[in-house]
């Protein structure tokens, strides 16, 4: 009967589906997909970086605005009081009130292509920021994966410790019964009592780990964990490290972001060089002045065309070019470093997954062998061929093997999704999550042309901001 009790205890300890009991009423995440959806929809980090992307979109609008004329309306009122006189002519006083309205327009017609280069650089920065948003998205989803798997791991660990405590309490009662009839000494009973006390301590530690795991899940996913469905389905894994690295070089957002940053830096050099060349600007002014104290008025109109060629500005022009070149070189160095870091991450994740799978296979055999050994030692103990210490040692080895097995299984799951992220494939779109995918082009297409206040695009932008709760 006791052996059957043990086998059932170990089976319960290795079960995944029923180790977590919901302790709160709220949204439940039945499987990993639900956890990822929750993380995607509630992440403040994603909201922060989406706002940064919209700010980068507006930089394109600002660059676009520099290509257009600038109009200003000016109105001024002026009062002039005059006291005049001499030693011969009595002093006289006069007052003149005037009102002037003026409209001025200036338009930079040509600047050696500098504004166009600045606008193109802003577009490259937008593309880089989009990739940085995807990188943040990957980190948010990977954190949710780790939180989900850790809940399962800690729950199984608690279940194992509970079963271990129940089993040791059985051993303690058996040792006490044998001591009462003189089959064992007081030392055997003390050993069993020590193991029970240690099991209680380990159970408390495991329960604390589960509480911490639940708190991390709430932080990562945005809701309390319910009854989880079990270990997640393993994603497709490349056949070799080389294949995984090839995918990462093409798709990883960190690499793509760094490439766009290099392109932006190249365009910034051309924009700085344009400041060395000439610029042509046109201007137009119309003013109307009314003398409020009489019927007189005046109207003035002026047109201008100005050519400006910098000759010397204290060396600042060439310094700006050199500075842009240095920034470009730094961007190139960053790209090389990011590529190497991504390849290293792929290698680490692939090796971690391979080690986890080997460990899972080995620990499964370890559990089987430890179970056989424990059953045999316990049977021999009933015949007097083994001591209580032998039984307790075998039980501890079985517990250690079972703990190692659930740890290896959790490690395999996390490593598989870490490899997915290392390749740049752990995104809501590629994972086909049931969420409304954030479209970075929607806001950009409305903002890039710097629409005027009364235009349809501007009103559409207002509706987008209202939908985002940001206006």
C-alpha positions as CSV (number, residue, x, y, z in Angstrom):
1,X,0.0,0.0,0.0
2,X,2.8,2.4,0.9
3,X,4.5,1.7,-2.5
4,X,1.3,2.6,-4.3
5,X,1.0,5.7,-2.2
6,X,4.6,6.7,-3.2
7,X,4.0,6.1,-6.9
8,X,0.9,8.2,-6.9
9,X,2.8,10.9,-5.0
10,X,5.5,11.0,-7.6
11,X,3.0,11.0,-10.5
12,X,1.3,14.0,-8.9
13,X,4.6,15.7,-8.4
14,X,5.4,15.3,-12.1
15,X,2.0,16.4,-13.3
16,X,1.8,19.7,-15.1
17,X,-1.8,20.3,-15.8
18,X,-3.2,20.5,-12.2
19,X,-0.4,22.0,-10.1
20,X,-1.7,25.6,-10.0
21,X,-4.9,26.5,-8.1
22,X,-6.3,29.9,-8.9
23,X,-6.3,32.1,-5.8
24,X,-8.0,35.2,-7.3
25,X,-11.1,36.1,-9.3
26,X,-10.0,37.8,-12.5
27,X,-8.9,37.2,-16.0
28,X,-7.4,33.8,-16.5
29,X,-4.5,32.9,-18.8
30,X,-5.3,29.4,-19.8
31,X,-2.2,28.9,-22.0
32,X,0.9,30.7,-23.1
33,X,-0.9,32.5,-26.0
34,X,-3.2,34.1,-23.5
35,X,-0.2,35.3,-21.4
36,X,1.4,36.8,-24.5
37,X,-1.8,38.5,-25.5
38,X,-2.0,40.0,-22.0
39,X,1.6,41.2,-22.0
40,X,1.2,42.8,-25.4
41,X,-2.0,44.6,-24.5
42,X,-1.0,45.9,-21.1
43,X,2.7,46.7,-21.4
44,X,3.6,50.2,-20.3
45,X,7.0,49.7,-21.9
46,X,5.4,49.2,-25.3
47,X,3.2,52.2,-24.8
48,X,6.3,54.3,-24.0
49,X,8.2,53.2,-27.1
50,X,5.1,53.7,-29.4
51,X,5.0,57.3,-28.2
52,X,8.7,57.6,-29.0
53,X,8.0,56.3,-32.4
54,X,5.2,58.9,-32.9
55,X,7.7,61.6,-31.8
56,X,10.1,60.4,-34.5
57,X,7.3,60.5,-37.0
58,X,6.8,64.2,-36.1
59,X,10.5,64.8,-36.8
60,X,9.7,63.9,-40.5
61,X,6.9,66.4,-40.4
62,X,9.2,69.1,-39.0
63,X,11.7,68.4,-41.8
64,X,9.0,68.6,-44.3
65,X,7.9,72.0,-43.0
66,X,11.3,73.5,-43.7
67,X,10.6,72.9,-47.5
68,X,7.6,75.2,-47.4
69,X,7.3,79.0,-47.2
70,X,6.8,80.8,-43.9
71,X,3.9,83.2,-43.5
72,X,3.6,85.7,-40.7
73,X,0.9,88.3,-39.9
74,X,2.0,91.2,-37.7
75,X,-0.2,94.0,-36.3
76,X,1.0,96.9,-34.3
77,X,-0.5,100.0,-32.8
78,X,1.6,103.1,-32.1
79,X,1.1,106.4,-30.4
80,X,3.5,109.4,-30.8
81,X,3.2,112.4,-28.6
82,X,5.2,115.5,-29.6
83,X,5.9,118.7,-27.6
84,X,7.6,121.4,-29.7
85,X,8.4,125.0,-29.1
86,X,11.1,127.7,-28.7
87,X,11.9,130.8,-26.7
88,X,9.9,132.8,-29.3
89,X,7.1,130.4,-30.4
90,X,4.8,129.0,-27.7
91,X,5.1,125.3,-27.1
92,X,2.7,123.1,-29.0
93,X,1.5,119.6,-28.4
94,X,0.5,117.0,-31.0
95,X,-0.5,113.4,-30.9
96,X,-0.5,110.8,-33.7
97,X,-2.1,107.3,-33.5
98,X,-1.3,104.8,-36.2
99,X,-2.3,101.2,-36.8
100,X,-0.2,98.9,-39.0
101,X,-1.0,95.5,-40.4
102,X,1.7,93.5,-42.2
103,X,1.9,90.1,-44.0
104,X,5.3,88.7,-44.7
105,X,6.4,85.6,-46.5
106,X,9.8,84.0,-46.8
107,X,10.8,80.9,-48.7
108,X,14.1,79.2,-48.9
109,X,14.2,78.1,-52.5
110,X,17.6,76.4,-52.6
111,X,20.1,75.3,-50.0
112,X,22.3,72.8,-51.9
113,X,19.9,69.9,-50.9
114,X,20.4,70.2,-47.2
115,X,16.7,70.2,-46.2
116,X,16.0,67.2,-48.4
117,X,18.9,65.3,-46.8
118,X,17.6,66.2,-43.4
119,X,14.1,64.9,-44.3
120,X,15.6,61.7,-45.7
121,X,17.6,61.2,-42.5
122,X,14.5,61.7,-40.4
123,X,12.8,59.0,-42.4
124,X,15.7,56.6,-41.7
125,X,15.4,57.4,-38.0
126,X,11.7,56.5,-38.1
127,X,12.6,53.1,-39.7
128,X,15.2,52.6,-37.0
129,X,12.8,53.5,-34.2
130,X,10.2,51.0,-35.6
131,X,12.8,48.2,-35.3
132,X,13.6,49.3,-31.8
133,X,9.9,49.1,-31.0
134,X,9.9,45.5,-32.3
135,X,13.0,44.8,-30.1
136,X,11.1,46.0,-27.1
137,X,8.1,43.9,-28.1
138,X,10.4,40.8,-28.1
139,X,11.7,41.5,-24.6
140,X,8.1,42.0,-23.3
141,X,6.9,38.7,-24.8
142,X,10.0,36.8,-23.7
143,X,9.5,38.1,-20.2
144,X,5.9,36.8,-20.4
145,X,7.1,33.4,-21.5
146,X,9.6,33.2,-18.6
147,X,6.9,34.3,-16.1
148,X,4.4,31.7,-17.5
149,X,6.9,28.8,-17.4
150,X,8.2,29.9,-14.0
151,X,4.7,29.7,-12.5
152,X,4.5,26.1,-13.8
153,X,8.0,25.3,-12.4
154,X,7.3,26.7,-9.0
155,X,3.9,25.1,-8.8
156,X,5.3,21.7,-9.6
157,X,8.1,22.3,-7.1
158,X,5.5,23.0,-4.4
159,X,3.6,19.9,-5.4
160,X,6.8,17.8,-5.1
161,X,7.6,19.3,-1.7
162,X,4.1,18.6,-0.4
163,X,4.2,15.0,-1.6
164,X,7.7,14.6,-0.1
165,X,6.5,15.9,3.2
166,X,3.5,13.5,3.2
167,X,5.9,10.6,2.4
168,X,8.4,11.5,5.1
169,X,5.6,11.8,7.6
170,X,4.6,8.3,6.6
171,X,8.2,7.2,7.1
172,X,8.3,8.9,10.5
173,X,5.1,7.1,11.6
174,X,6.5,3.8,10.4
175,X,9.8,4.4,12.2
176,X,8.0,5.2,15.4
177,X,5.9,2.0,15.1
178,X,9.1,-0.1,14.5
179,X,10.7,1.7,17.5
180,X,7.8,0.9,19.7
181,X,8.2,-2.8,18.9
182,X,12.0,-2.7,19.2
183,X,12.9,-3.1,15.6
184,X,14.8,0.1,15.3
185,X,16.6,2.5,17.6
186,X,15.8,6.0,18.7
187,X,18.3,7.2,16.2
188,X,16.2,6.1,13.3
189,X,13.2,8.0,14.7
190,X,15.4,11.1,15.1
191,X,16.6,10.8,11.5
192,X,13.0,10.7,10.3
193,X,12.0,13.6,12.4
194,X,15.0,15.6,11.1
195,X,13.9,14.9,7.5
196,X,10.3,15.9,8.2
197,X,11.5,19.2,9.7
198,X,13.7,19.8,6.6
199,X,10.8,19.0,4.3
200,X,8.6,21.5,6.0
201,X,11.3,24.2,5.6
202,X,11.8,23.3,1.9
203,X,8.0,23.4,1.4
204,X,7.9,26.9,2.8
205,X,10.7,28.0,0.5
206,X,8.9,26.5,-2.5
207,X,5.7,28.3,-1.5
208,X,7.6,31.6,-1.3
209,X,9.0,31.0,-4.7
210,X,5.5,30.4,-6.1
211,X,4.3,33.7,-4.5
212,X,7.2,35.5,-6.1
213,X,6.5,33.8,-9.5
214,X,2.8,34.9,-9.3
215,X,3.9,38.5,-8.6
216,X,6.3,38.4,-11.6
217,X,3.5,37.0,-13.8
218,X,1.2,39.8,-12.7
219,X,3.8,42.4,-13.6
220,X,4.7,40.8,-16.9
221,X,1.2,39.9,-18.1
222,X,-1.0,42.4,-16.4
223,X,-3.3,39.9,-14.7
224,X,-3.3,37.4,-11.9
225,X,-2.5,33.8,-13.1
226,X,-5.4,31.4,-13.2
227,X,-5.3,27.7,-13.7
228,X,-2.6,27.3,-16.4
229,X,-2.9,24.8,-19.2
230,X,0.6,23.3,-18.8
231,X,3.9,23.5,-20.7
232,X,3.7,25.6,-23.9
233,X,3.9,24.0,-27.3
234,X,7.5,24.1,-28.5
235,X,8.2,26.4,-31.5
236,X,9.9,25.3,-34.6
237,X,13.7,25.1,-34.1
238,X,16.4,25.5,-36.8
239,X,18.4,22.4,-37.5
240,X,21.7,24.1,-36.8
241,X,23.3,27.2,-35.2
242,X,24.3,28.4,-38.7
243,X,20.7,28.4,-39.9
244,X,19.5,30.3,-36.8
245,X,22.3,32.9,-37.2
246,X,21.4,33.3,-40.9
247,X,17.8,34.1,-40.0
248,X,18.9,36.5,-37.2
249,X,21.1,38.5,-39.6
250,X,18.2,39.0,-41.9
251,X,15.4,39.6,-39.4
252,X,16.6,40.7,-36.0
253,X,15.3,44.2,-35.2
254,X,18.4,45.3,-33.5
255,X,20.5,44.7,-36.6
256,X,17.9,46.4,-38.9
257,X,17.7,49.4,-36.5
258,X,21.5,49.8,-36.5
259,X,21.5,49.6,-40.4
260,X,18.9,52.4,-40.6
261,X,21.0,54.5,-38.1
262,X,24.0,54.2,-40.3
263,X,21.9,55.3,-43.3
264,X,20.6,58.3,-41.3
265,X,24.2,59.2,-40.3
266,X,25.3,59.1,-44.0
267,X,22.5,61.5,-44.9
268,X,23.4,63.8,-42.0
269,X,26.9,64.2,-43.5
270,X,25.4,65.4,-46.8
271,X,23.1,67.8,-44.9
272,X,26.1,69.3,-43.1
273,X,28.1,69.6,-46.3
274,X,25.2,71.5,-47.9
275,X,25.8,74.4,-45.4
276,X,29.1,75.1,-47.3
277,X,27.2,76.0,-50.5
278,X,25.0,78.9,-51.4
279,X,21.4,79.3,-50.6
280,X,18.7,81.3,-52.3
281,X,15.6,82.7,-50.6
282,X,12.6,84.8,-51.7
283,X,10.7,87.2,-49.6
284,X,7.5,89.3,-49.9
285,X,6.0,91.9,-47.6
286,X,2.8,93.9,-47.7
287,X,2.0,96.4,-45.0
288,X,-0.9,98.8,-44.5
289,X,-0.7,101.8,-42.1
290,X,-3.7,103.9,-41.1
291,X,-3.4,107.3,-39.4
292,X,-6.2,107.1,-36.9
293,X,-6.2,110.8,-36.3
294,X,-6.8,111.7,-40.0
295,X,-7.9,110.2,-43.3
296,X,-4.4,109.5,-44.5
297,X,-3.1,105.9,-44.9
298,X,-0.2,104.2,-46.7
299,X,0.4,100.9,-48.4
300,X,3.8,99.4,-48.9
301,X,4.8,96.3,-50.9
302,X,8.2,94.7,-51.3
303,X,9.6,91.7,-53.1
304,X,13.2,90.3,-52.5
305,X,15.4,87.6,-53.8
306,X,18.5,86.9,-51.7
307,X,21.6,84.8,-52.5
308,X,23.7,83.9,-49.5
309,X,27.1,82.2,-49.7
310,X,28.9,81.5,-46.5
311,X,32.6,82.6,-46.5
312,X,33.8,82.3,-43.0
313,X,31.9,81.3,-39.8
314,X,34.8,80.8,-37.4
315,X,35.4,77.2,-38.6
316,X,32.0,75.9,-37.5
317,X,30.9,74.7,-40.9
318,X,33.8,72.2,-41.4
319,X,33.5,71.2,-37.7
320,X,29.9,70.3,-38.3
321,X,30.9,68.1,-41.3
322,X,33.6,66.4,-39.3
323,X,31.2,65.8,-36.4
324,X,28.7,64.2,-38.7
325,X,31.4,61.9,-40.1
326,X,32.4,60.9,-36.6
327,X,28.8,60.1,-35.8
328,X,28.6,58.0,-39.0
329,X,31.7,56.1,-38.0
330,X,30.3,55.5,-34.5
331,X,27.1,54.1,-36.1
332,X,29.1,51.8,-38.3
333,X,30.9,50.5,-35.2
334,X,27.6,50.0,-33.4
335,X,26.3,48.0,-36.3
336,X,29.3,45.7,-36.2
337,X,28.9,45.3,-32.4
338,X,25.2,44.6,-32.7
339,X,25.7,42.0,-35.3
340,X,28.3,40.2,-33.2
341,X,26.0,40.4,-30.1
342,X,23.1,39.0,-32.0
343,X,25.2,36.1,-33.3
344,X,26.4,35.4,-29.8
345,X,22.8,35.5,-28.4
346,X,21.8,33.0,-31.0
347,X,24.7,30.7,-30.2
348,X,24.0,31.0,-26.4
349,X,20.3,30.2,-26.9
350,X,20.9,27.3,-29.2
351,X,23.4,25.8,-26.8
352,X,21.1,26.4,-23.9
353,X,18.3,24.6,-25.6
354,X,20.5,21.7,-26.6
355,X,21.8,21.3,-23.1
356,X,18.3,21.5,-21.6
357,X,17.1,18.8,-23.9
358,X,20.0,16.5,-23.0
359,X,19.4,17.3,-19.3
360,X,15.7,16.5,-19.7
361,X,16.5,13.1,-21.3
362,X,19.0,12.3,-18.6
363,X,16.8,13.4,-15.7
364,X,14.0,11.2,-17.0
365,X,16.2,8.2,-16.8
366,X,17.5,9.4,-13.4
367,X,13.9,9.6,-12.1
368,X,13.2,6.1,-13.4
369,X,16.3,4.6,-11.8
370,X,15.8,6.5,-8.6
371,X,12.2,5.2,-8.4
372,X,13.4,1.6,-8.9
373,X,16.1,2.1,-6.3
374,X,13.8,3.6,-3.8
375,X,11.2,0.9,-4.2
376,X,13.9,-1.8,-3.7
377,X,15.5,-0.1,-0.7
378,X,12.2,0.4,1.0
379,X,11.2,-3.2,0.5
380,X,14.5,-4.4,1.8
381,X,14.0,-2.1,4.9
382,X,10.8,-3.9,5.7
383,X,12.8,-7.1,5.8
384,X,15.5,-5.6,8.0
385,X,18.2,-5.5,5.3
386,X,18.2,-1.7,5.1
387,X,18.2,1.0,7.7
388,X,15.9,4.0,8.0
389,X,18.8,6.2,6.8
390,X,19.0,4.2,3.6
391,X,15.3,4.7,2.9
392,X,15.5,8.4,3.6
393,X,18.6,8.8,1.4
394,X,16.8,7.0,-1.4
395,X,13.8,9.2,-1.0
396,X,16.0,12.3,-1.2
397,X,17.7,11.1,-4.4
398,X,14.3,10.5,-5.9
399,X,13.1,14.0,-4.9
400,X,16.3,15.5,-6.3
401,X,15.8,13.6,-9.6
402,X,12.2,14.7,-9.9
403,X,13.2,18.3,-9.2
404,X,15.9,18.2,-11.8
405,X,13.5,16.9,-14.3
406,X,10.9,19.6,-13.9
407,X,13.7,22.2,-14.0
408,X,15.1,20.8,-17.2
409,X,11.6,20.8,-18.8
410,X,11.1,24.5,-17.9
411,X,14.6,25.3,-19.1
412,X,13.8,23.7,-22.4
413,X,10.7,25.8,-22.9
414,X,12.4,29.1,-22.0
415,X,15.5,28.3,-24.1
416,X,13.3,27.5,-27.2
417,X,11.5,30.9,-27.0
418,X,14.8,32.7,-26.2
419,X,16.2,31.2,-29.4
420,X,13.1,32.5,-31.2
421,X,13.8,36.0,-29.8
422,X,17.5,35.8,-30.7
423,X,16.4,35.3,-34.3
424,X,14.1,38.2,-34.2
425,X,11.0,36.0,-34.6
426,X,9.3,36.5,-31.2
427,X,6.8,39.2,-32.2
428,X,3.0,39.4,-32.0
429,X,2.7,39.4,-35.8
430,X,5.0,36.4,-36.4
431,X,3.5,34.5,-33.5
432,X,0.0,35.2,-34.9
433,X,-1.3,36.4,-31.5
434,X,-5.0,37.2,-31.3
435,X,-4.4,40.9,-30.7
436,X,-4.8,44.2,-32.7
437,X,-1.3,44.6,-34.1
438,X,0.0,48.1,-33.6
439,X,0.4,49.6,-37.1
440,X,3.3,52.1,-37.1
441,X,2.5,53.4,-40.6
442,X,-0.9,54.7,-39.7
443,X,0.3,57.7,-37.6
444,X,3.3,58.2,-39.9
445,X,1.3,58.5,-43.1
446,X,-1.0,61.1,-41.5
447,X,1.9,63.1,-39.9
448,X,4.7,63.0,-42.4
449,X,3.4,65.8,-44.7
450,X,3.0,68.2,-41.8
451,X,-0.7,68.8,-42.4
452,X,-2.2,72.3,-41.6
453,X,-4.6,72.8,-38.8
454,X,-7.7,72.8,-41.0
455,X,-6.8,70.0,-43.3
456,X,-8.5,66.5,-43.4
457,X,-5.2,64.9,-42.4
458,X,-4.9,67.1,-39.3
459,X,-8.5,66.1,-38.2
460,X,-7.6,62.4,-38.8
461,X,-4.6,62.9,-36.6
462,X,-6.7,64.3,-33.9
463,X,-9.0,61.3,-34.1
464,X,-6.0,58.9,-33.9
465,X,-4.7,60.7,-30.8
466,X,-8.2,60.7,-29.2
467,X,-8.4,57.0,-29.8
468,X,-5.0,56.6,-28.2
469,X,-6.2,58.7,-25.3
470,X,-3.3,61.1,-25.8
471,X,-4.9,64.4,-26.9
